[in-house]
Amino acid sequence: QVQLVESGGGSVQAGGSLSLSCVLSGSTFTRYVMGWLRQAPGKDREFGATIMNSRGSFGTIYGYCVKGRFTISRDNFKNAVYLSMNSLKPEDTAVYYCAADEFLISSPRIRAGEFDYWGQGTQVTVSS
């Protein structure tokens, strides 16, 4: 059973920084494509960033709205994926979800958020 546990959410002022962490348990971490997606109240889920599995050589994909501000990384010894967020904006306010999928390789499907496993979500609030 794959489980994802997230941490690091909180409240910051615009222009500030925040780092999120997610740990996967129950399976072989390097097999999984890992992603961060977010959803604001009343809005559709939005793709943030993905880091590929070993088959994908751990390459990264970023959503347009976060490119240049957020950085996704993974530590395969700790079974963890991270999202470093800088220059935060009020529009970044959302629940951020960690996600995992062993066989997700298509970029359109990744951007559509078609992951098999999801964390519980962590709230990020950015004030003006």
N, C-alpha and C positions, 0 to 999 in steps of 0.2 A: 504494500500500500504506500503510494507516494503521498507525502505530507509536506506542506510548505508553511513555514512560520516566518512572518514579517515583523520588522521592528524599525524604529527610527522616525516615525511620523511625528508631527507637532505643528506649532504655530511660529511663523517668522514674519518679519516685515519685508516689504518689497525690496529687492536688491540683495537679500540675504541668501544664505546657503543652508542646505539640509542634506543629509545622507541617509538612504534607506538600505536595509539589509534583509536578505531572505535566505533561509537555510532549507535545503531539501533533504529529506530522509526517506528511507524505505526502498531505495533503488540506486543504481550506479549513476552518479551525478554527471559524468562526462558524456553520457548518452543523450542528455537532455538539452534541447534548445530552451533557453531561459529568456523570459521577457518581463517588461514592466508596462502595464497599461493603467489608464486612469479613467475615472468617471465622475463628473460633476453632477449635482442634483438636477434632475430633469433633462439631462443631456445624454447623448449616446456615448458609449465607451470609446476612448480614443487611444490609439497606439502611441506608445512612448519610445521604447527601445528594446532591442533584442540582441542577445549574444548567442551565437550558434554553438552546437555541440562539437565534439571532436571530429566527427565526419565533415562538418562544415568549417573545420579549422579555427573555430572560435571567433569567426568574423562577426562584425557588428552591423546593425541596421538601426537607423534613427528616424523618428517621425519628424516632419518638417517643423513643427512648433517647438521642439526641444533641441534641435540640432544646434551645436555650438555652445549650448548652456549645460546640458546634462551629459554625463558619462556613465556608461554601463560597463561593468567589469565582473569577473568571476575568479574565485579562488577554488581550484579543483581539489585542494587538500582539505579545505574546510567545508566543501559542499555548499558554498555560498555564492550568491550573486548580489551585486551592489548597484545602487544608483546614486551617483553624486550629482546633486542639483545646485547650480549656481545661478546668480542673477535672477532670482525667482520673481515672478510677476503675479498679480492678483488672479489672473486667468489660469494660473497653475493650480489653484485651489481645487482639490478633488480628493476622492478616495483612490489611493494607488494600490494596485494589485500586482502581486508577483505571480507569474504563470510558468508552466513547464509543459513540454511535449517532446516525446522521443523521436517522432517521425515527421515533424513539421519542417519542411524544407522550402516550400514555395513562398517567395516574397509577398505576393498578394494575399495569400492565406495568413501569413504572419502578421501583416498589417491589419488584417481583418480580425485578428485576435482569436483565431481558431486553435486555441490551446486546450489540451485535455485536462490539465490540473491547475487549480487556482488556490491562492492563499486567501486569508480572511479579509484582507485589505487593511490599509492604514491611512488615517486621515492626515492630509497636508493642507494647512490653511495659511494663505499669504495675504497679509493686510496691506492696505495702501499707505 
